[in-house]
Amino acid sequence: MKNHNHDKKVLVTGGAGYIGVVQIEELLEKGYAVKVLDTLYWGEEPLKHLKDRIEIIQADIRDVDPSIVKDVWAVIHHAGLSNDPMAEFNPKANFEINTEATKRFAKLCKENGIQKFTFASSASIYDKGLLAEDVLQDENSKVEPKAAYSLSKYKAEQELLKLADKDFCPVIFRQGTVYGFSPRMRYDLVVNTMLKTALMTNKLLVFCGGEQWRPLIDVRDVAQAHIVALEAPKEKVCGQIFNLVYKNYRVLELAHWVRKALREIKGLNPEIEVDYSPRRDRSYRISGEKIKKVLNWEPKISVEESLKGMIKKIEEYKYTDFMNPKYYNIEWMKLLSEVVELQKKVKRVF
Ligand SMILES: NC(=O)c1ccc[n+]([C@@H]2O[C@H](COP(=O)([O-])OP(=O)(O)OC[C@H]3O[C@@H](n4cnc5c(N)ncnc54)[C@H](O)[C@@H]3O)[C@@H](O)[C@H]2O)c1
């Protein structure tokens, strides 16, 4: 069968990020043409294996040249500040990038006749804290996000939904916390963090007694979901919100999965250390039924399978310099801002 996808160019914002790189791999695998829009905060290195097959535009989504969307069929919008610490470090930039720029960019896409626009929102929108009522939340549950990050995502969702009409079709994914290997690796996400701590110290540290709930999903499943939405009939997805979760886990259960994977792959047997002292943390669990029902699609990669793959890939890519700040978004962004400030004074090195 002839593949016609190469006529369809997908613009991936944040395409040089943790999810973005895997998103591009999946799009190329399905034969799509790909254009990337990214500030390249982590450089171009994570895209080096794909470089010859894609177009890379280094730009800030807050300030893009409108011509960037001219030849584009659909947009997958991952660009943004992607966790609580980054949002709290610079709430202004967080709001500008995650909310305002999302709105402006979506408008530009609409004006240019792009129909499908998927958005990487966050299931942290559902968080009401560790002591809140423990209920399974779905896309109709009442949400009251308070943290800078989740609020910025929620406001962006609302702006996108306002733009939905018979031609412009925004699709919103409330993504659970992501796990798994990416060529642009992050060790600041709960499963990945546990794995790297166990590899470094042969210990698994669990806080708040490990009672907290987290909806989790593999990075490749997230990428698949965005593609499924691009390929779905408009009337099924237009202006819809979908939760993305493989399964909800208590953090203590995760520690057991990490230990099992390490036993089987590396013969290690890390000790699980549980700390019961009170501390601020998120806790929420969500339903993934809607996407199954509406799109007949569900995430497939379990934490166990993902961990086993990750343990091997980390070694293959030599991502075992675990303390390198590049794996921790907030550490990296703090460093970058210091360097940019210094660079204004230090004009030349050597
Ligand atoms: N990783 C998760 O667990 C998770 C969960 C829910 C939602 N999300 C959302 O998914 C998206 C991707 O997350 P990720 O884990 O890949 O994060 P990431 O930080 O690895 O990737 C974000 C990418 O966006 C780029 N970027 C940031 N600001 C930009 C700007 N102003 N203009 C252009 N590019 C910019 C960065 O350079 C980076 O390559 C984010 O919007 C995040 O909020 C992530």
The ligand as an SDF file (V2000), in Angstrom:
LIG
                    3D

 44 48  0  0  0  0  0  0  0  0999 V2000
    7.0490   14.7790   30.9370 N   0  0  0  0  0  0  0  0  0  0  0  0
    5.9040   14.6850   31.6090 C   0  0  0  0  0  0  0  0  0  0  0  0
    5.7650   13.8800   32.5460 O   0  0  0  0  0  0  0  0  0  0  0  0
    4.7350   15.5360   31.2020 C   0  0  0  0  0  0  0  0  0  0  0  0
    3.4880   15.2740   31.8040 C   0  0  0  0  0  0  0  0  0  0  0  0
    2.3980   16.0820   31.4410 C   0  0  0  0  0  0  0  0  0  0  0  0
    2.5590   17.0890   30.5130 C   0  0  0  0  0  0  0  0  0  0  0  0
    3.7860   17.3160   29.9620 N   0  0  0  0  0  0  0  0  0  0  0  0
    3.9170   18.3850   28.9660 C   0  0  0  0  0  0  0  0  0  0  0  0
    4.4210   17.8140   27.7740 O   0  0  0  0  0  0  0  0  0  0  0  0
    5.2540   18.7660   27.0950 C   0  0  0  0  0  0  0  0  0  0  0  0
    6.6190   18.1430   26.8070 C   0  0  0  0  0  0  0  0  0  0  0  0
    7.2180   17.7590   28.0280 O   0  0  0  0  0  0  0  0  0  0  0  0
    8.6830   17.1690   28.1070 P   0  0  0  0  0  0  0  0  0  0  0  0
    8.7400   16.2540   29.2650 O   0  0  0  0  0  0  0  0  0  0  0  0
    9.0900   16.7110   26.7770 O   0  0  0  0  0  0  0  0  0  0  0  0
    9.5010   18.4850   28.5130 O   0  0  0  0  0  0  0  0  0  0  0  0
   10.9140   19.0310   27.9890 P   0  0  0  0  0  0  0  0  0  0  0  0
   11.2530   20.1410   28.9000 O   0  0  0  0  0  0  0  0  0  0  0  0
   11.8580   17.9100   27.8210 O   0  0  0  0  0  0  0  0  0  0  0  0
   10.5850   19.5840   26.5440 O   0  0  0  0  0  0  0  0  0  0  0  0
   10.0450   20.8410   26.2890 C   0  0  0  0  0  0  0  0  0  0  0  0
   10.6790   21.3610   25.0170 C   0  0  0  0  0  0  0  0  0  0  0  0
   10.0830   22.6380   24.7280 O   0  0  0  0  0  0  0  0  0  0  0  0
   11.1230   23.5430   24.3830 C   0  0  0  0  0  0  0  0  0  0  0  0
   10.6490   24.8840   24.7570 N   0  0  0  0  0  0  0  0  0  0  0  0
   10.4550   25.3710   26.0010 C   0  0  0  0  0  0  0  0  0  0  0  0
   10.0430   26.6460   25.9440 N   0  0  0  0  0  0  0  0  0  0  0  0
    9.9510   26.9640   24.6320 C   0  0  0  0  0  0  0  0  0  0  0  0
    9.5840   28.1420   23.9400 C   0  0  0  0  0  0  0  0  0  0  0  0
    9.2760   29.2780   24.5810 N   0  0  0  0  0  0  0  0  0  0  0  0
    9.5680   28.1140   22.5830 N   0  0  0  0  0  0  0  0  0  0  0  0
    9.9370   26.9910   21.9030 C   0  0  0  0  0  0  0  0  0  0  0  0
   10.3260   25.8650   22.5170 N   0  0  0  0  0  0  0  0  0  0  0  0
   10.3250   25.8490   23.8670 C   0  0  0  0  0  0  0  0  0  0  0  0
   12.3380   23.0990   25.1720 C   0  0  0  0  0  0  0  0  0  0  0  0
   13.5590   23.5270   24.5600 O   0  0  0  0  0  0  0  0  0  0  0  0
   12.1880   21.5800   25.1470 C   0  0  0  0  0  0  0  0  0  0  0  0
   12.8720   21.0260   24.0490 O   0  0  0  0  0  0  0  0  0  0  0  0
    5.3470   19.9850   27.9910 C   0  0  0  0  0  0  0  0  0  0  0  0
    4.4310   20.9550   27.5420 O   0  0  0  0  0  0  0  0  0  0  0  0
    4.9180   19.4500   29.3510 C   0  0  0  0  0  0  0  0  0  0  0  0
    4.3480   20.4590   30.1440 O   0  0  0  0  0  0  0  0  0  0  0  0
    4.8750   16.5580   30.2840 C   0  0  0  0  0  0  0  0  0  0  0  0
  1  2  1  0
  2  3  2  0
  2  4  1  0
  4  5  1  0
  4 44  2  0
  5  6  2  0
  6  7  1  0
  7  8  2  0
  8  9  1  0
  8 44  1  0
  9 10  1  0
  9 42  1  0
 10 11  1  0
 11 12  1  0
 11 40  1  0
 12 13  1  0
 13 14  1  0
 14 15  2  0
 14 16  1  0
 14 17  1  0
 17 18  1  0
 18 19  2  0
 18 20  1  0
 18 21  1  0
 21 22  1  0
 22 23  1  0
 23 24  1  0
 23 38  1  0
 24 25  1  0
 25 26  1  0
 25 36  1  0
 26 27  1  0
 26 35  1  0
 27 28  2  0
 28 29  1  0
 29 30  1  0
 29 35  2  0
 30 31  1  0
 30 32  2  0
 32 33  1  0
 33 34  2  0
 34 35  1  0
 36 37  1  0
 36 38  1  0
 38 39  1  0
 40 41  1  0
 40 42  1  0
 42 43  1  0
M  CHG  2   8   1  16  -1
M  END
$$$$
